[in-house]
């Protein structure tokens, strides 16, 4: 599956896509193990597409997440949020290391915002 890295619709000229900005922030915070887990999941998605063992649909939405099989810690809480385009490409938007409280509503709203912009023809990739 082709991976497309999204920029924020309000910052299309940003130096880096959103996921890269977030990876850099996580590394700065010392969460290198989480970034490594996310890169592993993205690599698996690239190779196996919809058959990736990490890919999960967020029920009732057009959104997807990559999540590890691990429990607990930064590796177990590592998530990558995305949507799948009409061309069966993965629109990679953002990521987080979640705690027990669940996914960040703010992160998911941003994925929806990027999806709407993409659907409207904005060049978010």
N, C-alpha and C positions, 0 to 999 in steps of 0.2 A: 504494500500500500504506500502510495506517495504521501509524504508528510509535508504539510504546508504550515509554516510558522506565521502566526497572525500578529499584526500590529494593532494597537488601539485605534478605533475609527477616528478619534479626535487627535491622534498623533501619528498619522500615516508616514510622516517623514522622520520618525524616531530612528536613532542609530541602530537599535536592536529590536527584534521581535519581543513580545511580552514574555515568552517563556525563557528567553536568554536573559532578560533583565532579572527575572525571578531566580534563575539558576545562580546568577552572580550574587544576588542578595543572600541566598541560602549559603553559598560558599563563604561569603563574608561573615555570616553568623556561625560558621563552623559546622554546618550540616552537610558536609561533603558526602557522607554515606547515603543520605537521602537523595542527593543529586545523582550519585552513581546508580541508585535503584531506579530513578526516573529515566535515566539514559538507557539502562538495560530494558526497561519496559517499552520505551520508544523504539529501540532497535528491534524488539520482538514484534511490535506492531508493524514496523516497516517490512519485515520479512514475512510475517504470517497474516497480515491484514485482519479481517474480521474473525479469524481463527486464533488470534493472539490469546494466550492464556490469561493475560492481564486485563483484557477489555471487558468492561461492564457497562450496560446501558443504565442510565438513571431513570428509573421507571416513570412512565407518563410524560417524558420529555424527549426532545431531540438531542439531548446531551449525553455524552459518554464520559467515562473515566477509565484511566488505567490505574490499577491498584495492585499492590504486591500480595502474595499469599501469606506473608509474614504477619505475625501478631505483635503489637506493641513496638515501642521505640520509634526512632526517626525512620527507619527502613519500613516498618509496618504501617506507619502513618503517611507514607509518601503517596501522593496522588497527582495525576496529570489530567486536566480537563480539556475536552475536545468536542468537536462535532464531525459528522461524516458528510461530505458534499455529495451532490447528485452524481458526481463522477467517481464515487467510491474512493475519495481522497480524505485524509484525516486533517482537519483544520485544528491544529494544536494551538491552544490559547494560553493557558496558565497552569499553575501547579501550587501545591501546598504540602506542608507536613502537618496533617491534621491530628487533633487530639481526640479524646473520647467523645467530645461534643458533636461530632459530625462535620460535614463539609461546610465551608464558609459560604454563607448566602451571598456575600459580596463577590466572591470568586465566580460563583455560578451565574450571577446576574451579568457579570462582564462577559462570560461565554455567550450568553443570550444576546447581549448587545453586539458582539462581534458577528454572531450568526445573522442577526437582522441586517447589519451593514453589508455583509457578504451577499445576502439574498437580494438586497437593494442594488447590487452592482458596484459597491465601493471596493476599491483595490486594497483590501486588508492583508493580502498575502504578498 
